[in-house]
Amino acid sequence: MTNKNLNKYANRLVNAFLKNKIISPLPLKYTKKLEEAQKLRRLCESKIHKPISGFKAAGTGIPMLKKLNEKEPFYATVYKHNVLKNSKTIKINKFTMGIELEVCYLIKKNFFDFNQKISKKNIKKFISHIAPCIEVVGYRQKKKGIKSLGDLCSDFGANVKFVVGPKKKFKNQNVEKLKTNISNKKINQSVNGNTNTVYINPINSLRFVLGKLQKDKIKLNDDFYVFTGSSVGVVPILGQGVYKGTITSIGSVIAKIS
């Protein structure tokens, strides 16, 4: 009966994800504990047959992990229909939690043929490009806030849309302790951040995701993105207009919120 119920709720959430709908909150049984939320996320993702753009690290803020009593982040699949080019428009709703600024990497597909453990030394040979990215986060459910990491995980990692800024060829760019900022001049909103808030740093977050992909035996036939987590936390969207995110030495990215 439990598996039948899990399948029922997965179908409901997948339908909301694909049709951009909002549904009633799922039972806490499937969302409160990360272990159970992972089961729901994996089942949901197995039901989606759209092209995959990459994967995101979520829950990468160490203070948040400690607050929620979790030891590590999780990863979720990102689909191509949710990845937009720079300066594209994103329509939000009242269950959108906020906006994030991240470092993202384009990873070569030959990573999937690598049979050794991924490490800080060998990881860089798989990175093709680096770019700034804006992620809009929110639920497909009628709920607000984050009470557990399972809340985010069960709802596709709470990813709504990604806007990828101009890519640079990866030349071993340093991503430690870079100043970041996201702002909307129209409403005088500006938030500063730092890349060292991202699970130590973005390259470590990347290593975490690639390690999980190896463990879960995930394979793709194309190069793919890894979105490493927010350098500014989840910034509330206080108004419509242009949000510009800047990461020192990496570049800038723009998302238009409507």
N, C-alpha and C positions, 0 to 999 in steps of 0.2 A: 504493500500500500504506500509506503514511504517513497519508493522509486516512482510510482505512478503519480503521486502528488508533485514530486520534484519535476517530473517531465511536464506536468500540466502548467506549473509556474514558469518553467523554462520557455515553453511555447508562448505563453502570454507575454513574457519579457522580450523574446525575440521578435514577436509581432510588433511590439511597441518600438523596438529599436529600428526595425526596417521601415516602418510606416510613420516614424517620427511622432508617435503618440505618447500620452502620459496616462499611466494606469495607477490603480490603487496600490499602496505599499504591499510588498510581499511579506509573508509571515516571518517574524524574527528568527524562527527556527532555521531558516535558510540564509540569513544575512548577518546575524549577530557575530557568530564565530567565523574567523577567517577560513578555517578548514572546511566548513560547510559551504561558505560562500565560494570557495575555489571549485567545489564540485558543481555548483550551479553555473558558474562562469564557464567552465569547460564544456558543460552540456550545452549551454546556449551557443557557444562558439562552434560546436560541432554541427549545429543546425543551420549555420549561415554559410552559404555557398557563393559569396561574393569575393572578388579579388582582394588579397591582403596587401597592404602597403608596408606594414611593419608591426612593431610592438612598442608598448609604453611601460616604463617603470612607474609605479604609483605608491604613494605612501613613503616617499623618499626623505621626508623631513625627519631627522633624528629626534627632535623634541616631540613631534607628533607620535612617532613610534613609541617613545617612552610613555607618553600620556595615555596611549591606548593599550599599553602593555604588550606590544608586539616586538619581535626580535628582528624582523627584516621586512622589506617591502614585498610587493607582488608584481607580476607583469600581466598585461592583457593585450589581446590582439587589436590592431588598428586596421580598419578597412579603407580601401582606396576612395570610396565615395565620401568619406569623412575627412579627407586630406585635401586642402585647398592651396592654391598658389598665393603668393604675396599680394596683399591689399584686397583680398576678396571679402565679401560681406557675409556675416553670420547672424541669423535671426535667433533671438533668445526668447525664453519664457520665464515665468516666475519661479520655476524649479531649477533654473540655471544657477549654479553656486558661485561661479566667478571665472576669472581669467588668469592664466599662468604664463610665465616666460621661461623657456627652456633652451638648453643646448640639445640639438639632435644630430645624429650621425647617420650617414648612408653607409651601409655595410655590404661588402662584396658577397655575392652568392656562394663563392667557394668556401666561405665559413662553414657551410653545412657538410663539407667533405673533410673537415678537420676533426680528427679523432682524439686529439690530446686535450687536456684540461686547459681551459682558457685562463690566461694570466695577464698581469700588467705588462709583461715583457712581450708576449706574442699577440696581444689583442690589436695593436696598432697596425699590423700588416693587413688587417681585414677592413680598415676604415678607408673609404674612398673620399668622402666629403664631410664637411662639418657646416652647420647652419644654425641660426637662431630660429626659434619656433614659438608661436603663441598657441596655447591650448585653451579652449573654452570647455569648462567642466560642468556637469550637471546630471541629474537623474532622469530616468524614464518613468520614475515613480513620484507620487505626490508626497514627497518628504523633503525636508530641508536639513542642512547641517550634517555633521559627521559624528556619529555616536560610536562607531567602530570601524575598523579597516574593512570589515566584511560588507559594510554599507556600500563602499566604493567598489570593492571587488565583484560583488554579486551583480552590479549594474554595469557590466562591461568596462569596469575601471572608471566609470563616470565620465568617459570621454564623449564629448559632443562633436567638436570639430577641431582640426589642427590647421594652422596656417604656417607654411614653411617659407622662411625668408631666403634671400640669395645664398646659394651654396658656395663654399670655398673648397678647393682641393685640400685634403688633409695633409699637412706638413708638420705633424707632431706639435700642433698648437697647444700651448699651455691652457688648461681650463680651471686651474686652481685659483681661488680667491679673486675672481674677476668681478668687478662691480657691474651691477645690472639695474635697469630701471624700466618700468612700464608706466605709461602716462596717457591721459586724455586731456589735451589742452582746452578743449571746448568746455569742459566742466571743472577744470582746474584740479584734476586728480593725478597724483604722482606717487609712486611707491618705489623705493629703492630696495635692492637685494644684493645677494652675493652667491656665486656658484658653489661656494664651500658649504652651503646649506643643503646641497643635493647629495644625500647619502655619502658624505665625505667630500666627493666631487663628482662631476658628470662622468668621467672616465671610469670611476669605480661603479657608478650606477650602470653604465654600459656593460661592464664585466659581469655584474650581477645578472642582467637580463640574458646575456649570451650564455652564461653558465646554466641558467634555467632552461633555455631552449635546448641545450645539449642534453640535459637531464631528462626533459620531456620528449626528446627525440623528434623535435619539430624540424621540418624541412620545407624550404620554398625553392622555386626554380628561378627566382630573380633576385637582384639586389634589393635591399629593404632598409627602411628607417628604424632607428631606435630612438625614442623620445625619452630623455633621461630624468625628467622630473623638474618641478618648479624651483626657480631660484628666488622667487618673491612670495612664496606661499600661494594661497588661493586669494586673489585680490577681488573684492566685490566689484561688480559692474554697476557703477552709480549712475550711468547715463549712456545714451546712444552716442554714436560718433566714432572717430578714429582713435584706436588704441595703438600706440607705438611702443615696441619693446626694443631695448638696446642692450647688448652684451659687449662689454669692452673687448676690443680686438677680434671679436667674432662677427659683429654686424648688427643690423637692425631689421625688424619685421613689423608689418602693419596688418591689423585686422580691423575691419569696419563692422561695428555692432549696430544692429537695428532691432 
